[in-house]
Amino acid sequence: MTKSELIRRLSDRYPELAQRRIFDRIVQAVFEEISRALEQGDRVELRGFGAFSVKQRDPRIGRNPRTGDAVAVASKRVPYFKTGKLLRERLNSKAAD
């Protein structure tokens, strides 16, 4: 699902609330706040859904897939998402059907 599809579904589901551009602002604000928290090194937890955090990857020696030459890869911070218990249970109950 893309961001525009999410906005469309929200506006279809709640037509009494507002115009589609309001949902665009709401979705954008949520994504901005999650991004801002991760930039600061904070963890964002949405109960029942999951948690976003940042992990530090150590520097390492990688390989150029084209030439096979060794390449130094710098350390970096990467986003990480861990699903919540309720989401895992919901996904697994659907898979069993």
N, CA, C and O atoms as a GROMACS GRO file, in nm:
protein
  388
    1MET      N    1   0.084  -0.117   0.000
    1MET     CA    2   0.000   0.000   0.000
    1MET      C    3   0.089   0.124   0.000
    1MET      O    4   0.185   0.132   0.077
    2THR      N    5   0.057   0.216  -0.084
    2THR     CA    6   0.132   0.342  -0.089
    2THR      C    7   0.065   0.445   0.002
    2THR      O    8  -0.047   0.425   0.051
    3LYS      N    9   0.135   0.556   0.025
    3LYS     CA   10   0.080   0.661   0.110
    3LYS      C   11  -0.050   0.715   0.051
    3LYS      O   12  -0.146   0.738   0.125
    4SER      N   13  -0.055   0.735  -0.081
    4SER     CA   14  -0.177   0.787  -0.143
    4SER      C   15  -0.292   0.687  -0.131
    4SER      O   16  -0.407   0.728  -0.116
    5GLU      N   17  -0.263   0.558  -0.137
    5GLU     CA   18  -0.369   0.457  -0.118
    5GLU      C   19  -0.420   0.459   0.026
    5GLU      O   20  -0.540   0.444   0.049
    6LEU      N   21  -0.330   0.477   0.121
    6LEU     CA   22  -0.370   0.487   0.261
    6LEU      C   23  -0.462   0.606   0.282
    6LEU      O   24  -0.565   0.595   0.350
    7ILE      N   25  -0.427   0.719   0.225
    7ILE     CA   26  -0.508   0.841   0.238
    7ILE      C   27  -0.646   0.818   0.174
    7ILE      O   28  -0.747   0.857   0.231
    8ARG      N   29  -0.648   0.756   0.056
    8ARG     CA   30  -0.775   0.729  -0.012
    8ARG      C   31  -0.863   0.637   0.072
    8ARG      O   32  -0.983   0.662   0.085
    9ARG      N   33  -0.804   0.532   0.130
    9ARG     CA   34  -0.882   0.439   0.212
    9ARG      C   35  -0.937   0.508   0.338
    9ARG      O   36  -1.051   0.484   0.378
   10LEU      N   37  -0.856   0.593   0.399
   10LEU     CA   38  -0.904   0.665   0.516
   10LEU      C   39  -1.019   0.758   0.481
   10LEU      O   40  -1.118   0.766   0.554
   11SER      N   41  -1.007   0.829   0.370
   11SER     CA   42  -1.114   0.922   0.332
   11SER      C   43  -1.240   0.846   0.290
   11SER      O   44  -1.351   0.895   0.312
   12ASP      N   45  -1.224   0.728   0.231
   12ASP     CA   46  -1.341   0.646   0.196
   12ASP      C   47  -1.408   0.589   0.320
   12ASP      O   48  -1.530   0.579   0.328
   13ARG      N   49  -1.325   0.552   0.418
   13ARG     CA   50  -1.377   0.489   0.539
   13ARG      C   51  -1.445   0.590   0.632
   13ARG      O   52  -1.541   0.556   0.701
   14TYR      N   53  -1.395   0.713   0.634
   14TYR     CA   54  -1.449   0.817   0.722
   14TYR      C   55  -1.490   0.941   0.641
   14TYR      O   56  -1.429   1.046   0.657
   15PRO      N   57  -1.591   0.929   0.556
   15PRO     CA   58  -1.629   1.043   0.472
   15PRO      C   59  -1.685   1.161   0.551
   15PRO      O   60  -1.684   1.274   0.503
   16GLU      N   61  -1.733   1.135   0.673
   16GLU     CA   62  -1.791   1.242   0.753
   16GLU      C   63  -1.686   1.330   0.819
   16GLU      O   64  -1.719   1.438   0.867
   17LEU      N   65  -1.561   1.286   0.822
   17LEU     CA   66  -1.458   1.361   0.895
   17LEU      C   67  -1.408   1.484   0.822
   17LEU      O   68  -1.416   1.595   0.875
   18ALA      N   69  -1.357   1.466   0.702
   18ALA     CA   70  -1.296   1.582   0.637
   18ALA      C   71  -1.264   1.551   0.492
   18ALA      O   72  -1.291   1.443   0.440
   19GLN      N   73  -1.208   1.650   0.429
   19GLN     CA   74  -1.165   1.632   0.290
   19GLN      C   75  -1.038   1.549   0.287
   19GLN      O   76  -0.969   1.533   0.388
   20ARG      N   77  -1.008   1.497   0.171
   20ARG     CA   78  -0.892   1.410   0.154
   20ARG      C   79  -0.761   1.480   0.193
   20ARG      O   80  -0.670   1.415   0.245
   21ARG      N   81  -0.750   1.610   0.171
   21ARG     CA   82  -0.625   1.680   0.204
   21ARG      C   83  -0.598   1.682   0.354
   21ARG      O   84  -0.482   1.690   0.396
   22ILE      N   85  -0.703   1.675   0.435
   22ILE     CA   86  -0.686   1.668   0.579
   22ILE      C   87  -0.618   1.536   0.616
   22ILE      O   88  -0.528   1.534   0.699
   23PHE      N   89  -0.662   1.426   0.553
   23PHE     CA   90  -0.600   1.297   0.579
   23PHE      C   91  -0.454   1.299   0.533
   23PHE      O   92  -0.368   1.238   0.597
   24ASP      N   93  -0.426   1.367   0.423
   24ASP     CA   94  -0.289   1.379   0.375
   24ASP      C   95  -0.203   1.446   0.481
   24ASP      O   96  -0.091   1.402   0.507
   25ARG      N   97  -0.254   1.551   0.543
   25ARG     CA   98  -0.180   1.621   0.649
   25ARG      C   99  -0.160   1.533   0.772
   25ARG      O  100  -0.053   1.534   0.833
   26ILE      N  101  -0.263   1.457   0.807
   26ILE     CA  102  -0.254   1.369   0.924
   26ILE      C  103  -0.149   1.260   0.901
   26ILE      O  104  -0.062   1.238   0.985
   27VAL      N  105  -0.157   1.193   0.788
   27VAL     CA  106  -0.062   1.086   0.756
   27VAL      C  107   0.080   1.142   0.749
   27VAL      O  108   0.173   1.082   0.802
   28GLN      N  109   0.096   1.256   0.684
   28GLN     CA  110   0.228   1.318   0.674
   28GLN      C  111   0.282   1.354   0.812
   28GLN      O  112   0.401   1.335   0.838
   29ALA      N  113   0.197   1.405   0.900
   29ALA     CA  114   0.241   1.442   1.034
   29ALA      C  115   0.287   1.319   1.113
   29ALA      O  116   0.387   1.325   1.184
   30VAL      N  117   0.216   1.209   1.100
   30VAL     CA  118   0.254   1.086   1.170
   30VAL      C  119   0.390   1.039   1.120
   30VAL      O  120   0.478   1.006   1.201
   31PHE      N  121   0.409   1.034   0.989
   31PHE     CA  122   0.537   0.990   0.933
   31PHE      C  123   0.650   1.084   0.973
   31PHE      O  124   0.761   1.038   1.003
   32GLU      N  125   0.624   1.213   0.974
   32GLU     CA  126   0.727   1.310   1.013
   32GLU      C  127   0.769   1.291   1.158
   32GLU      O  128   0.888   1.296   1.190
   33GLU      N  129   0.673   1.268   1.246
   33GLU     CA  130   0.705   1.251   1.387
   33GLU      C  131   0.782   1.122   1.412
   33GLU      O  132   0.874   1.120   1.494
   34ILE      N  133   0.746   1.015   1.342
   34ILE     CA  134   0.822   0.890   1.354
   34ILE      C  135   0.965   0.912   1.305
   34ILE      O  136   1.060   0.870   1.370
   35SER      N  137   0.979   0.978   1.190
   35SER     CA  138   1.113   1.006   1.135
   35SER      C  139   1.195   1.093   1.229
   35SER      O  140   1.313   1.066   1.251
   36ARG      N  141   1.134   1.195   1.285
   36ARG     CA  142   1.204   1.287   1.375
   36ARG      C  143   1.252   1.212   1.500
   36ARG      O  144   1.364   1.233   1.546
   37ALA      N  145   1.168   1.127   1.554
   37ALA     CA  146   1.206   1.051   1.674
   37ALA      C  147   1.322   0.957   1.643
   37ALA      O  148   1.415   0.944   1.723
   38LEU      N  149   1.318   0.890   1.528
   38LEU     CA  150   1.426   0.800   1.491
   38LEU      C  151   1.557   0.875   1.468
   38LEU      O  152   1.664   0.826   1.506
   39GLU      N  153   1.549   0.994   1.408
   39GLU     CA  154   1.669   1.076   1.388
   39GLU      C  155   1.736   1.109   1.521
   39GLU      O  156   1.859   1.117   1.529
   40GLN      N  157   1.655   1.128   1.625
   40GLN     CA  158   1.708   1.161   1.758
   40GLN      C  159   1.750   1.036   1.835
   40GLN      O  160   1.798   1.047   1.948
   41GLY      N  161   1.732   0.920   1.775
   41GLY     CA  162   1.772   0.795   1.840
   41GLY      C  163   1.665   0.738   1.930
   41GLY      O  164   1.691   0.641   2.003
   42ASP      N  165   1.545   0.795   1.928
   42ASP     CA  166   1.435   0.744   2.010
   42ASP      C  167   1.370   0.623   1.946
   42ASP      O  168   1.389   0.596   1.828
   43ARG      N  169   1.295   0.551   2.026
   43ARG     CA  170   1.219   0.435   1.981
   43ARG      C  171   1.073   0.476   1.974
   43ARG      O  172   1.024   0.548   2.061
   44VAL      N  173   1.002   0.432   1.869
   44VAL     CA  174   0.860   0.464   1.854
   44VAL      C  175   0.782   0.335   1.860
   44VAL      O  176   0.800   0.246   1.777
   45GLU      N  177   0.694   0.324   1.958
   45GLU     CA  178   0.616   0.202   1.976
   45GLU      C  179   0.469   0.231   1.954
   45GLU      O  180   0.412   0.322   2.015
   46LEU      N  181   0.408   0.153   1.866
   46LEU     CA  182   0.264   0.160   1.842
   46LEU      C  183   0.206   0.029   1.894
   46LEU      O  184   0.216  -0.074   1.828
   47ARG      N  185   0.147   0.033   2.012
   47ARG     CA  186   0.100  -0.088   2.080
   47ARG      C  187   0.012  -0.172   1.988
   47ARG      O  188  -0.079  -0.121   1.922
   48GLY      N  189   0.041  -0.300   1.984
   48GLY     CA  190  -0.035  -0.393   1.902
   48GLY      C  191   0.010  -0.398   1.757
   48GLY      O  192  -0.024  -0.492   1.685
   49PHE      N  193   0.087  -0.299   1.715
   49PHE     CA  194   0.134  -0.295   1.576
   49PHE      C  195   0.282  -0.328   1.568
   49PHE      O  196   0.321  -0.422   1.498
   50GLY      N  197   0.365  -0.252   1.639
   50GLY     CA  198   0.508  -0.279   1.638
   50GLY      C  199   0.588  -0.160   1.687
   50GLY      O  200   0.533  -0.059   1.731
   51ALA      N  201   0.720  -0.175   1.678
   51ALA     CA  202   0.809  -0.070   1.727
   51ALA      C  203   0.916  -0.039   1.623
   51ALA      O  204   0.975  -0.130   1.564
   52PHE      N  205   0.939   0.089   1.603
   52PHE     CA  206   1.045   0.137   1.515
   52PHE      C  207   1.162   0.178   1.604
   52PHE      O  208   1.144   0.241   1.707
   53SER      N  209   1.283   0.141   1.563
   53SER     CA  210   1.403   0.183   1.635
   53SER      C  211   1.517   0.198   1.536
   53SER      O  212   1.501   0.172   1.416
   54VAL      N  213   1.632   0.240   1.587
   54VAL     CA  214   1.750   0.258   1.503
   54VAL      C  215   1.858   0.163   1.554
   54VAL      O  216   1.882   0.155   1.674
   55LYS      N  217   1.921   0.093   1.462
   55LYS     CA  218   2.033   0.005   1.498
   55LYS      C  219   2.160   0.058   1.434
   55LYS      O  220   2.157   0.115   1.325
   56GLN      N  221   2.270   0.037   1.503
   56GLN     CA  222   2.401   0.078   1.453
   56GLN      C  223   2.468  -0.042   1.387
   56GLN      O  224   2.483  -0.147   1.450
   57ARG      N  225   2.510  -0.026   1.263
   57ARG     CA  226   2.586  -0.130   1.195
   57ARG      C  227   2.733  -0.094   1.201
   57ARG      O  228   2.771   0.019   1.169
   58ASP      N  229   2.814  -0.188   1.241
   58ASP     CA  230   2.958  -0.166   1.251
   58ASP      C  231   3.021  -0.159   1.112
   58ASP      O  232   2.966  -0.211   1.015
   59PRO      N  233   3.138  -0.094   1.104
   59PRO     CA  234   3.208  -0.093   0.974
   59PRO      C  235   3.251  -0.236   0.940
   59PRO      O  236   3.274  -0.318   1.030
   60ARG      N  237   3.261  -0.265   0.811
   60ARG     CA  238   3.298  -0.400   0.770
   60ARG      C  239   3.363  -0.396   0.633
   60ARG      O  240   3.366  -0.292   0.566
   61ILE      N  241   3.414  -0.507   0.593
   61ILE     CA  242   3.469  -0.521   0.459
   61ILE      C  243   3.367  -0.596   0.376
   61ILE      O  244   3.329  -0.709   0.407
   62GLY      N  245   3.323  -0.531   0.269
   62GLY     CA  246   3.227  -0.592   0.178
   62GLY      C  247   3.295  -0.629   0.047
   62GLY      O  248   3.416  -0.614   0.033
   63ARG      N  249   3.219  -0.678  -0.046
   63ARG     CA  250   3.271  -0.715  -0.177
   63ARG      C  251   3.192  -0.645  -0.286
   63ARG      O  252   3.069  -0.638  -0.280
   64ASN      N  253   3.263  -0.595  -0.385
   64ASN     CA  254   3.198  -0.539  -0.503
   64ASN      C  255   3.148  -0.659  -0.583
   64ASN      O  256   3.228  -0.742  -0.625
   65PRO      N  257   3.016  -0.670  -0.605
   65PRO     CA  258   2.963  -0.789  -0.673
   65PRO      C  259   3.008  -0.802  -0.819
   65PRO      O  260   3.012  -0.912  -0.874
   66ARG      N  261   3.042  -0.692  -0.880
   66ARG     CA  262   3.084  -0.695  -1.019
   66ARG      C  263   3.228  -0.742  -1.034
   66ARG      O  264   3.259  -0.826  -1.120
   67THR      N  265   3.317  -0.688  -0.949
   67THR     CA  266   3.460  -0.718  -0.964
   67THR      C  267   3.512  -0.817  -0.860
   67THR      O  268   3.616  -0.879  -0.881
   68GLY      N  269   3.441  -0.832  -0.749
   68GLY     CA  270   3.487  -0.919  -0.642
   68GLY      C  271   3.590  -0.853  -0.551
   68GLY      O  272   3.638  -0.916  -0.457
   69ASP      N  273   3.624  -0.727  -0.578
   69ASP     CA  274   3.722  -0.655  -0.496
   69ASP      C  275   3.665  -0.624  -0.358
   69ASP      O  276   3.545  -0.600  -0.342
   70ALA      N  277   3.752  -0.624  -0.258
   70ALA     CA  278   3.712  -0.587  -0.123
   70ALA      C  279   3.686  -0.436  -0.117
   70ALA      O  280   3.760  -0.357  -0.176
   71VAL      N  281   3.582  -0.399  -0.045
   71VAL     CA  282   3.543  -0.258  -0.032
   71VAL      C  283   3.515  -0.231   0.115
   71VAL      O  284   3.446  -0.308   0.181
   72ALA      N  285   3.568  -0.121   0.166
   72ALA     CA  286   3.540  -0.082   0.304
   72ALA      C  287   3.401  -0.018   0.311
   72ALA      O  288   3.371   0.077   0.240
   73VAL      N  289   3.318  -0.073   0.399
   73VAL     CA  290   3.183  -0.020   0.419
   73VAL      C  291   3.182   0.048   0.555
   73VAL      O  292   3.211  -0.015   0.657
   74ALA      N  293   3.149   0.176   0.557
   74ALA     CA  294   3.149   0.255   0.681
   74ALA      C  295   3.036   0.212   0.775
   74ALA      O  296   2.939   0.149   0.732
   75SER      N  297   3.050   0.246   0.902
   75SER     CA  298   2.942   0.220   0.997
   75SER      C  299   2.824   0.310   0.960
   75SER      O  300   2.842   0.417   0.902
   76LYS      N  301   2.706   0.265   0.995
   76LYS     CA  302   2.588   0.345   0.965
   76LYS      C  303   2.474   0.308   1.057
   76LYS      O  304   2.472   0.200   1.118
   77ARG      N  305   2.379   0.398   1.066
   77ARG     CA  306   2.256   0.375   1.143
   77ARG      C  307   2.146   0.336   1.045
   77ARG      O  308   2.130   0.398   0.940
   78VAL      N  309   2.072   0.232   1.080
   78VAL     CA  310   1.965   0.184   0.991
   78VAL      C  311   1.835   0.172   1.070
   78VAL      O  312   1.838   0.136   1.188
   79PRO      N  313   1.721   0.200   1.006
   79PRO     CA  314   1.593   0.183   1.075
   79PRO      C  315   1.562   0.034   1.090
   79PRO      O  316   1.600  -0.048   1.007
   80TYR      N  317   1.492   0.002   1.198
   80TYR     CA  318   1.457  -0.136   1.228
   80TYR      C  319   1.312  -0.137   1.276
   80TYR      O  320   1.270  -0.049   1.350
   81PHE      N  321   1.236  -0.238   1.232
   81PHE     CA  322   1.096  -0.251   1.274
   81PHE      C  323   1.075  -0.390   1.330
   81PHE      O  324   1.112  -0.489   1.268
   82LYS      N  325   1.015  -0.396   1.447
   82LYS     CA  326   0.981  -0.524   1.509
   82LYS      C  327   0.830  -0.528   1.527
   82LYS      O  328   0.772  -0.438   1.589
   83THR      N  329   0.766  -0.630   1.472
   83THR     CA  330   0.620  -0.640   1.481
   83THR      C  331   0.576  -0.664   1.625
   83THR      O  332   0.647  -0.726   1.704
   84GLY      N  333   0.458  -0.614   1.656
   84GLY     CA  334   0.399  -0.635   1.786
   84GLY      C  335   0.330  -0.770   1.794
   84GLY      O  336   0.300  -0.831   1.692
   85LYS      N  337   0.305  -0.814   1.914
   85LYS     CA  338   0.244  -0.945   1.937
   85LYS      C  339   0.107  -0.957   1.870
   85LYS      O  340   0.079  -1.058   1.806
   86LEU      N  341   0.023  -0.855   1.884
   86LEU     CA  342  -0.111  -0.862   1.826
   86LEU      C  343  -0.107  -0.871   1.674
   86LEU      O  344  -0.185  -0.944   1.614
   87LEU      N  345  -0.016  -0.796   1.611
   87LEU     CA  346  -0.003  -0.802   1.465
   87LEU      C  347   0.045  -0.939   1.422
   87LEU      O  348  -0.008  -0.995   1.326
   88ARG      N  349   0.145  -0.995   1.491
   88ARG     CA  350   0.195  -1.130   1.457
   88ARG      C  351   0.083  -1.232   1.470
   88ARG      O  352   0.067  -1.317   1.382
   89GLU      N  353   0.006  -1.224   1.578
   89GLU     CA  354  -0.104  -1.319   1.599
   89GLU      C  355  -0.209  -1.304   1.489
   89GLU      O  356  -0.262  -1.404   1.440
   90ARG      N  357  -0.238  -1.181   1.453
   90ARG     CA  358  -0.338  -1.157   1.348
   90ARG      C  359  -0.292  -1.213   1.213
   90ARG      O  360  -0.370  -1.274   1.140
   91LEU      N  361  -0.165  -1.192   1.181
   91LEU     CA  362  -0.111  -1.243   1.056
   91LEU      C  363  -0.109  -1.395   1.054
   91LEU      O  364  -0.142  -1.456   0.953
   92ASN      N  365  -0.069  -1.455   1.164
   92ASN     CA  366  -0.061  -1.600   1.171
   92ASN      C  367  -0.198  -1.667   1.174
   92ASN      O  368  -0.212  -1.779   1.126
   93SER      N  369  -0.297  -1.601   1.231
   93SER     CA  370  -0.432  -1.659   1.232
   93SER      C  371  -0.490  -1.658   1.091
   93SER      O  372  -0.567  -1.748   1.056
   94LYS      N  373  -0.456  -1.558   1.010
   94LYS     CA  374  -0.502  -1.552   0.871
   94LYS      C  375  -0.434  -1.658   0.787
   94LYS      O  376  -0.495  -1.715   0.696
   95ALA      N  377  -0.305  -1.686   0.816
   95ALA     CA  378  -0.229  -1.785   0.739
   95ALA      C  379  -0.282  -1.925   0.762
   95ALA      O  380  -0.272  -2.010   0.674
   96ALA      N  381  -0.340  -1.950   0.883
   96ALA     CA  382  -0.391  -2.083   0.914
   96ALA      C  383  -0.524  -2.113   0.845
   96ALA      O  384  -0.562  -2.229   0.832
   97ASP      N  385  -0.595  -2.008   0.799
   97ASP     CA  386  -0.726  -2.027   0.736
   97ASP      C  387  -0.716  -2.088   0.599
   97ASP      O  388  -0.818  -2.110   0.534
   0.00000   0.00000   0.00000
